[in-house]
Amino acid sequence: MNTQPHDHIVKSHDEEQRSVTAEILRMGGIAVAQLEAALDVVERRDDRAAERVIANDEAIDTLEAKIGHDVMQLALRGPMARDLRVILAALRIAGDLERIGDYAANAAKRSKVLNTLPPVPHVTGLRPLGQLAVCQLRDALAAYRDNDADLALKVRESDAELDATYTALFRELLTYMMEDPRHITPCTHLLFMAKNLERTGDHATNIAENVWFLVKGEEPLPPRDKRDETSTSGAA
């Protein structure tokens, strides 16, 4: 009989942790959908769909605020070491997802500007870069859902491919701008979009590293490759 109140507290605490995890996964699902929709509106030159992407960013912001509140409630219960990792990881991951949502909304805003300009063929170059970012984010969320440290490492390693793809697109757009000054304005917007997708990969990597921290604690991560060479290419 004396253990019942304690058992109830433990059960309540576990339920609250599961609720926070579910909220983060929901937030992640919205972020993935926003990224995919943003890529779509850029290619289709669809202003109305772009407006929907911009408006939907509010849902991600609202979820981040709720997660922050719920995590604070967990923290006030005097958590143990594992619980502290859960709390820290949840706050960090929610922050990364909020930034990814911002990048998707920013791409949608820039697409509306592009729609006022003559089409440029290099818009299609965003699709493979965006698909890599979306895949990386999906895998990072799956690693978080399943507490899968091995998948988290794969996500972290896959960022090198995204960096290399971004660098190739960066150089291609820069060349296109130099060949014809009329393309400078649209290509500048594409460069910003591409950079946001590259940063999305960085935030997905952050999520993966927090999964590692959640599962492994202070065990150090292995070194990884980075291939964003735009700052040292000589063209930047």
N, C-alpha and C positions, 0 to 999 in steps of 0.2 A: 504493500500500500504506500509506503514512504517514497517509493521510486516513481510513482505515477506522475506527480508534478514535474519531476525532472524529465521523464520520458516525453511528456507533453511539450516541454520547452524544446527538447532536442528535435522532436517531430516538426514543431512549428518553424524552427530554425532551418531545417532541411527543406521544408516547403518554400520558405522565403528564398533560399539559394536557388532552388529549381525555378522559381518564378523569375528571378533576375536573369538566369540563363535563358529562359524562354523569351524574355523581353529583348535580350541582346540578339538572339537568333531572329526574332521578328524584325528588329531594326536592321539587321544584316540583310534579310530578305528584301526589305524595301530598298536598301542601298543598291543591291544587285539589280533590282528591277529598274531603278532610276538610271543606273549606268547604261543598261541595255536600251532603255527608251531614249536616252540622250543620243546615243550612237545612231539610233534609228531616225530621229528627227533631223539630225545633221545631213544624213544621206537623202532623206525624202523632202528636205526643205519645207517642213510643215510647221508653220508658226503656231497654230492652235495646239498641236501636240507639245510643242516646246513650252507653251504657257502652262500646260498641265504638269510637266516635269518640274518647272520652277515652283509652282504652287505646292506640289507634293513634298517639297523639301521641308515644309513645316512639320510634317508627320515625323520625320527623323529627329528634328530638333525637340519635339514634344516628348518622344520616347527617351532621348538622352536625358532630359530633365527628370523624367520619372525614374529612370534607372539610377540616376544620381541620388534621388530621394530614398529609393528602396535600399541602395547600398549603404547609405548612412544609417538606416535603421538596423541593418546587419552589424555595422561597426559598433553601434551603441550597446550591443549585447555582450561585449567583452570577448571577441573572437580569439580562437587559438591560432597557432601558426598557419595551418592549412587554410583556415577561414580568412586570414589576412591576405593570403595569396589570391583567394577567390575574389575578395573585395577589390584589391589593387588591380587585378587583371580585368575585372568588370568595368571599372572606371576608365582604364586605359583603352580598352577595346571600344567602349561606347564613344569615347573621344575620337578614335580613329574612324569609326563609322560615320560620325557626324561630319568629319572633314570630307570623307568620300562623297557623302550626300551633297555637300557644297560644291565639289568638283563637277558632279553630274548637273546640278542646277546652273553652274557657270557655263558649262558646255552648251546647255540649252539656250542660255542668254546670248552667247556668241553666235549660235546658229541663226538666230533671228537677224543679227547684223549681216551674216553671210548671205542670207536670203535676199538682201537688198542689193547684192553685188552679182556680177556675172559668175556662173558656176566655174569652179576650177577642178580639174580631174583628180587632184591629189587629195580631195576629200575622202576618197575611198581608202586612202592609206591609214585612216584612223581606225577602220574596222578591225584589221588583224591586231593592232595594238590594244584596242579596247577589248577584244575577245580574250587576249592574254590576261588583261587586268581583271576581267570578270571571272575567268577561270581561277585565277590566283585567289580572289576574294572568296569564291565559293568553297575552295579547298580549305582556306583558313577558317571559315565558319564551321566546316565539317570537322576540322581538327579540334576546334573549341567545343563543339557539341559532343564529340566522342572522347575528349581528353586524350587525343592521339598525338603524342610527341613526335612520332616518326613522320606522320603526314605534315606536321608543322615544319619539320626540317625540309621536307620536299618543297613546301610552299616557299620557304626562305631561299632555297637553292634556285627555284624557278624564276626568281626576280632577275637573275642575270640575263635570261632570254628576253624578258620584257625590256630591260635596259638596252640591250643590243638592238632590238626592234625600234625603240624610240630613237636611238642614235642614228640609225639608218634613215628614218623618216625625217628627222631634224636636218640632216645633210641634204636630203632630196628637196625639201621645201626651201632651204636656203639657196640651193642652186637655181631653183625655179624662180625665186625672187630676183636673183642677180641677172638672170637671162632677160627678164621683162619686168620693169618697174611697176607696170600696171597690176602685177600680181602681189605686190608687197602687202597691201592691206588684207586681202583674204588669207594669204599665207601666214601673216602675223597672227591672225585669229586661230588658224589651224595649229600653229606652233604652241600657242597657249593651251589649246585643247589637248594636244599631244603631251605637253608637260604635265597637265593635270592627270592624264591617264598614267603617266610614269609615276607620279606621286601617289596615285591610287595603289599601284603595286608596292610602293614603300609602306603605305599604311597597312596593306594586307600582310606584308612582312612583319610589321610591328605586332599585328594580331597573332601571327604565328609564333613570334618570339614570346609573347605573353602566355600563349598556350604552353610553350616549353617551360616557362617560369612556373606556371600553375601546376604542371605535372612533375617537374624535376627539381623545383626549388632553386637553390643557388648553384646547381651544377652548370658549369660554363658551356655556352654554345660553341660548336666548332666554327672555325673561320669560314667565310663565304666569299664568292666572287661578285664583283660589281662591274657592270659594263656600260654605264652611262659615261660616254667619252665626249659629250658635247662641250664640256668646259675646257677640254684639252685638245680638241680637234683642230684648232687653228682657225676654224670657220666661225666660231662663236664670237 
